[in-house]
Amino acid sequence: MAGVKVKELFNDVKKFIAAYQSEVAKLDQREEKLKGELEALQLEMNENVMSQENANVSDLIYLKVQAKEIVQKSEVIAVLLEELAEERTALKLKYVPLYRQALAKSPTGEYNANEIVERHKYEMLTEIASIGKQMRLQYLEIAPDVEEVFQDERVLEQFPRLKYQFNYDSYKPSFNWLEKSVVAKNEVVSASQGNLPSGLKQPKEKDVK
């Protein structure tokens, strides 16, 4: 039913997600600082290279030493960023079993599409059977009087189709479904994924008189 409210399935998972994101936030802060340092060093290196173009010998020596220090610092930061990436992987690996355990415990098994289909199939067929039975019983009440006229041999000579047009099997709920089944397996599978089959239309409600 469209009105069914599914209970919260992933409370435990959400707790682990919050814990994981808290640890990720700390790594993000470190990465942001390291990248900020790296950008500052890059600007410093650009200024150093420009200064070397017009520097005298003594200044050039200083600038070369400074450039070497900038490169060394940049290399250290690059190593730290690589280590940080490894920490991220290790953190994910740490949470894999926690996520798996929490996901396995989620109460998804409480919702069974087979039970829903079977329940509505029973309701559908019992309703159709009830209508069909009542229609036939009503026909049986008038059948002797109708058949006394319709089944007369002389009447049938004039109206031969009466023998087949109006009988016990003529009065039942009309059904002109062209599919092999009312609900196909792939339609139930699609609905289980949250999708309605294309072309599905809500039936119009008949006015009850």
Secondary structure as GFF3:
##gff-version 3
##sequence-region A 1 209
A	DSSP	alpha_helix	11	53	.	.	.	ID=ss1
A	DSSP	alpha_helix	57	104	.	.	.	ID=ss2
A	DSSP	three_ten_helix	107	110	.	.	.	ID=ss3
A	DSSP	alpha_helix	113	150	.	.	.	ID=ss4
A	DSSP	alpha_helix	153	158	.	.	.	ID=ss5
A	DSSP	alpha_helix	162	165	.	.	.	ID=ss6
A	DSSP	three_ten_helix	168	170	.	.	.	ID=ss7
A	DSSP	alpha_helix	185	192	.	.	.	ID=ss8
###
